[in-house]
């Protein structure tokens, strides 16, 4: 039995105990939390139908606790988690609807004009759905809004990996649009952020992925020497990260 399976077993026992304590028909935040945790574990295990079931039960319970009309962060988070599973299932319309409702609720909670990390993350999630739908213009707009909001939110602190990840997503959209100069600009900012977070000499799979993406742009721009150099750096970093195990899927993807 793996770690996730053991965790699932413990959370199932926890839910059973909480239902015995609070009653099976009485909504309670502790029960909702257990349902949410089970949904996340089922998602991690790839049991997506079970994940949807638990997240739906969690959402229903949070609504019963906090009311149907009053915005609440727990309800917004539950909507976002449900949207994530629907996206993994390929149900992009359902995912988009859940993400947008979560976004509206977070804006009602935090203020429509006030930058917040929860709002920036949801903008990123919604943009990713539009990217899946090949609505590249809308995806680029939302990724850009997400980047700008993260930059405001984290301006007072050190570099943050969420900025780098969103810049990388923006680069993917520009690459798909054939906007190679914009893609290169977005991608090349990301490693600086990751290096600031992880350390300049510390190999990291996200940095390796970015090196590969920059290589792809250079290849499209016919800068083949630079592309080959970046591919080699990517592969070497993946080999270091994964212990020179060529069977690892990340290394196979980088080959």
C-alpha positions in Angstrom: 0.0 0.0 0.0 1.4 3.4 -1.0 1.5 6.6 1.0 -1.6 8.0 -0.7 -3.6 4.9 -0.2 -2.6 4.9 3.5 -3.6 8.5 3.8 -6.9 7.8 2.1 -7.6 5.0 4.6 -6.9 7.4 7.5 -9.0 10.2 6.1 -11.9 7.7 5.6 -11.6 6.6 9.2 -11.5 10.3 10.3 -14.7 11.0 8.3 -16.5 8.0 9.8 -15.6 9.2 13.3 -16.7 12.8 12.6 -20.0 11.6 11.3 -20.5 9.5 14.5 -19.6 12.6 16.6 -21.7 15.3 14.8 -24.4 13.1 13.2 -24.7 12.0 9.6 -27.5 14.5 8.8 -26.1 17.6 10.5 -23.8 19.8 8.4 -20.5 20.5 10.2 -17.3 22.2 9.0 -15.2 19.3 10.3 -17.1 16.9 8.1 -16.8 19.2 5.2 -13.0 19.4 5.7 -12.8 15.6 5.7 -14.8 15.5 2.5 -12.5 18.0 0.9 -9.4 16.1 1.9 -10.9 12.9 0.5 -11.6 14.7 -2.7 -8.1 15.9 -3.0 -6.7 12.4 -2.3 -9.0 10.7 -4.8 -7.8 13.3 -7.4 -4.2 12.6 -6.6 -4.9 8.9 -7.0 -6.5 9.4 -10.3 -9.9 8.3 -9.1 -11.6 11.4 -10.6 -15.2 10.3 -10.4 -14.8 9.7 -6.6 -13.1 13.0 -6.3 -16.1 14.8 -8.0 -18.4 13.0 -5.6 -16.6 14.1 -2.5 -16.0 17.6 -3.6 -19.8 17.9 -4.5 -20.7 16.7 -1.1 -18.2 19.1 0.5 -19.6 22.0 -1.5 -23.2 21.1 -0.6 -22.3 21.0 3.1 -20.4 24.3 3.0 -23.4 25.9 1.4 -25.6 24.5 4.1 -23.3 25.9 6.8 -22.6 29.3 5.3 -25.7 30.0 3.3 -26.5 30.0 -0.4 -26.3 33.8 -1.0 -23.4 34.9 1.3 -19.9 34.6 -0.2 -17.5 32.5 1.9 -13.9 31.5 1.2 -14.6 27.8 2.0 -17.3 27.7 -0.6 -15.1 29.5 -3.1 -12.2 27.0 -2.5 -14.6 24.1 -2.8 -15.8 25.4 -6.2 -12.2 25.8 -7.4 -11.3 22.2 -6.3 -14.3 20.9 -8.1 -13.3 22.8 -11.2 -9.9 21.3 -11.1 -11.2 17.8 -11.2 -13.7 18.6 -14.0 -10.7 20.0 -16.0 -8.8 16.8 -15.5 -11.8 14.8 -16.7 -11.8 17.0 -19.8 -15.1 18.6 -18.9 -13.9 22.0 -19.7 -17.3 23.8 -19.7 -18.1 22.5 -16.2 -14.6 23.4 -15.1 -14.9 26.9 -16.5 -18.3 27.4 -14.8 -16.9 26.4 -11.4 -13.8 28.5 -11.7 -15.8 31.6 -12.7 -18.2 31.2 -9.8 -15.2 30.8 -7.5 -13.6 33.9 -9.0 -16.8 35.9 -8.5 -17.0 34.9 -4.9 -13.3 35.7 -4.2 -13.8 39.1 -5.7 -16.9 39.7 -3.6 -14.8 38.6 -0.5 -11.6 40.5 -1.2 -12.8 43.4 -3.3 -13.2 43.7 -7.1 -10.3 46.2 -7.4 -8.0 44.7 -4.7 -5.2 42.3 -5.9 -5.2 39.0 -4.1 -3.3 35.7 -4.6 -6.6 33.7 -4.6 -7.9 35.9 -7.5 -4.6 35.7 -9.4 -4.6 31.8 -9.1 -8.1 31.6 -10.4 -7.3 33.9 -13.3 -4.5 31.5 -14.1 -6.8 28.5 -13.8 -9.5 30.0 -16.1 -6.8 31.0 -18.6 -5.6 27.4 -18.6 -9.1 26.3 -19.5 -9.3 28.8 -22.4 -5.9 27.4 -23.5 -7.4 23.9 -23.6 -10.2 25.3 -25.7 -7.7 27.0 -28.0 -9.1 30.4 -27.2 -5.6 31.8 -27.2 -6.5 35.5 -27.2 -8.5 35.2 -24.0 -6.0 32.8 -22.4 -3.2 35.3 -23.1 -5.3 38.2 -21.6 -6.0 36.3 -18.4 -2.5 34.9 -17.9 -1.2 38.5 -18.3 -3.7 39.7 -15.7 -2.6 36.9 -13.4 1.1 37.7 -13.8 0.5 41.4 -13.1 -1.6 40.6 -10.0 0.9 38.2 -8.6 3.6 40.8 -9.1 1.6 43.3 -7.1 0.7 40.8 -4.4 4.3 39.6 -3.9 6.0 42.9 -4.6 7.1 43.4 -1.0 8.7 39.9 -0.6 11.1 37.7 -2.5 10.6 36.3 -5.9 7.7 33.9 -6.0 7.4 30.7 -8.0 3.8 31.5 -8.9 5.0 34.4 -11.0 7.4 32.1 -12.8 4.8 29.5 -13.4 2.3 32.0 -14.8 4.9 33.6 -17.0 5.7 30.1 -18.4 2.0 29.6 -19.1 1.9 32.9 -20.9 4.9 31.9 -22.9 3.1 28.7 -24.0 0.2 30.8 -25.3 2.5 33.1 -27.3 4.3 30.1 -28.7 1.0 28.6 -29.8 0.1 31.9 -31.4 3.4 32.1 -33.3 4.4 35.2 -31.3 7.9 34.0 -30.9 9.5 37.2 -29.6 6.8 37.5 -26.9 7.1 33.9 -26.0 10.9 34.2 -25.6 10.5 37.3 -23.4 8.0 35.6 -21.1 10.0 32.3 -20.9 13.3 34.1 -20.2 11.9 35.9 -17.2 10.8 32.7 -15.6 14.2 31.0 -14.9 15.4 34.2 -13.1 12.4 33.9 -10.7 12.9 30.2 -10.2 16.7 30.7 -9.6 15.8 33.4 -7.0 13.5 31.0 -5.2 15.4 27.7 -5.6 19.0 29.0 -5.6 21.1 29.8 -8.7 23.0 26.4 -8.6 20.1 24.1 -7.5 18.7 21.9 -10.3 14.9 21.9 -10.5 12.4 20.2 -12.8 10.5 23.5 -13.4 13.8 25.2 -14.5 14.6 22.2 -16.8 11.1 22.5 -18.4 11.7 26.2 -19.0 15.0 25.5 -20.6 13.3 23.1 -22.9 10.6 25.6 -23.8 13.1 28.3 -24.5 14.9 25.8 -26.7 11.6 25.2 -28.6 11.3 28.9 -29.3 14.9 29.2 -30.4 14.3 26.2 -32.7 11.3 27.9 -34.2 13.4 31.1 -34.7 16.0 28.9 -36.5 18.6 29.6 -33.8 19.5 25.9 -33.9 22.8 26.1 -32.0 21.2 27.9 -29.1 18.3 25.4 -29.2 20.6 22.4 -29.0 22.5 24.0 -26.1 19.3 24.6 -24.1 18.0 21.0 -24.8 21.3 19.6 -23.5 21.1 21.8 -20.4 17.5 20.6 -19.8 18.5 17.0 -20.1 21.5 17.3 -17.8 19.4 19.0 -15.2 16.7 16.3 -15.4 19.3 13.6 -15.0 20.7 15.4 -11.9 17.2 15.9 -10.4 16.1 12.3 -11.1 19.3 10.5 -10.3 20.4 9.7 -13.8 17.4 7.3 -14.1 16.7 7.4 -17.9 13.4 5.5 -17.3 11.8 8.6 -15.5 9.0 10.1 -17.7 10.4 13.6 -17.3 13.7 12.5 -18.7 12.0 10.7 -21.6 10.0 13.9 -22.3 13.3 15.9 -22.4 15.1 13.5 -24.6 
